[in-house]
């Protein structure tokens, strides 16, 4: 079963985004940003793939079906911090180029 990495930080501003953070936003490739960066800087455009962002789901802390061995207790969030490989100038140009297109049209 594939599962989200639950990356620990915003890839742009490096803000901590722990597993139960309601501010975490992800694209379909799991690029992870805080709500402020996703909305105010990136205008709902992933600087990597050009897709949109959605709220990152929260993984339950415990396994509510113990036989299945689910939850953070069995599948902890990633500790590896990730940072966008693109320079801010490049990101802003990329966002400006496609931000007015609906996600389904990108």
C-alpha positions as a printed NumPy array, in Angstrom:
array([[  0.   ,   0.   ,   0.   ],
       [  1.494,   3.336,  -1.044],
       [  1.328,   6.092,   1.532],
       [  2.103,   9.786,   1.689],
       [  5.523,  10.765,   3.01 ],
       [  4.024,  13.547,   5.137],
       [  7.003,  15.83 ,   4.576],
       [  7.947,  17.881,   7.639],
       [  8.357,  21.348,   6.135],
       [  7.307,  23.907,   3.557],
       [  9.595,  23.484,   0.567],
       [  9.682,  27.263,   0.039],
       [  9.879,  28.991,   3.442],
       [ 10.942,  25.928,   5.495],
       [  8.104,  26.362,   8.011],
       [  7.543,  23.25 ,  10.124],
       [  4.502,  21.242,   8.996],
       [  4.051,  18.4  ,  11.494],
       [  1.735,  15.497,  10.59 ],
       [ -1.385,  17.094,  12.113],
       [ -0.809,  20.574,  10.688],
       [ -3.921,  21.909,   8.981],
       [ -1.769,  24.399,   7.034],
       [  0.016,  21.786,   4.901],
       [ -0.771,  21.774,   1.177],
       [  0.375,  19.163,  -1.352],
       [  0.278,  18.638,  -5.11 ],
       [ -0.298,  15.258,  -6.741],
       [  3.455,  14.54 ,  -6.478],
       [  3.499,  15.365,  -2.742],
       [  5.388,  18.643,  -3.113],
       [  4.582,  20.233,   0.233],
       [  4.027,  23.89 ,   1.089],
       [  2.423,  25.888,   3.88 ],
       [ -0.942,  27.502,   3.146],
       [  0.605,  30.993,   3.039],
       [  3.186,  30.074,   0.393],
       [  0.711,  27.95 ,  -1.603],
       [ -1.856,  30.75 ,  -1.738],
       [  0.043,  34.048,  -1.545],
       [  3.324,  33.28 ,  -3.316],
       [  2.53 ,  30.325,  -5.561],
       [ -1.105,  31.223,  -6.351],
       [ -2.104,  27.546,  -6.244],
       [  0.57 ,  26.562,  -8.795],
       [  3.116,  23.896,  -7.873],
       [  6.535,  25.253,  -8.868],
       [  7.625,  21.76 ,  -9.882],
       [  4.763,  20.206, -11.86 ],
       [  2.394,  23.148, -12.407],
       [ -0.473,  21.323, -10.726],
       [ -2.68 ,  22.677,  -7.968],
       [ -2.608,  22.188,  -4.204],
       [ -5.016,  20.534,  -1.807],
       [ -5.007,  20.271,   1.968],
       [ -2.75 ,  17.407,   3.04 ],
       [ -4.755,  14.651,   4.732],
       [ -3.996,  13.862,   8.349],
       [ -2.851,  10.363,   9.183],
       [ -4.455,   9.04 ,  12.378],
       [ -2.07 ,   8.764,  15.306],
       [ -3.162,   5.274,  16.3  ],
       [ -4.192,   2.221,  14.339],
       [ -7.96 ,   2.083,  14.698],
       [ -7.844,  -1.37 ,  13.104],
       [ -4.897,  -2.856,  15.027],
       [ -4.626,  -5.916,  12.8  ],
       [ -3.964,  -3.583,   9.837],
       [ -1.04 ,  -1.815,  11.565],
       [ -1.942,   1.658,  10.298],
       [ -1.548,   5.148,  11.765],
       [  1.473,   7.285,  12.603],
       [  2.482,   4.794,  15.266],
       [  3.232,   2.26 ,  12.493],
       [  3.928,   4.62 ,   9.581],
       [  5.556,   7.781,  10.962],
       [  5.869,  10.997,   9.007],
       [  9.094,  11.68 ,   7.154],
       [ 11.849,  13.55 ,   8.982],
       [ 13.709,  14.436,   5.776],
       [ 13.352,  18.138,   5.046],
       [ 12.798,  18.958,   1.37 ],
       [ 13.477,  22.285,  -0.358],
       [ 12.453,  23.415,  -3.816],
       [ 15.362,  23.067,  -6.24 ],
       [ 14.244,  26.185,  -8.134],
       [ 15.393,  29.766,  -7.518],
       [ 12.681,  32.218,  -6.466],
       [ 12.989,  34.146,  -9.76 ],
       [ 12.36 ,  30.928, -11.682],
       [  9.414,  29.994,  -9.44 ],
       [  7.746,  33.378,  -9.837],
       [  8.125,  33.278, -13.645],
       [  6.678,  29.75 , -13.753],
       [  3.73 ,  30.75 , -11.561],
       [  3.037,  33.928, -13.568],
       [  2.99 ,  31.925, -16.808],
       [  0.196,  29.522, -15.747],
       [ -1.568,  30.859, -12.642],
       [ -4.593,  32.074, -14.625],
       [ -5.224,  28.638, -16.116],
       [ -7.637,  26.4  , -14.225],
       [ -5.857,  23.339, -12.769],
       [ -7.741,  21.042, -15.173],
       [ -6.362,  23.052, -18.109],
       [ -2.715,  22.996, -17.076]])
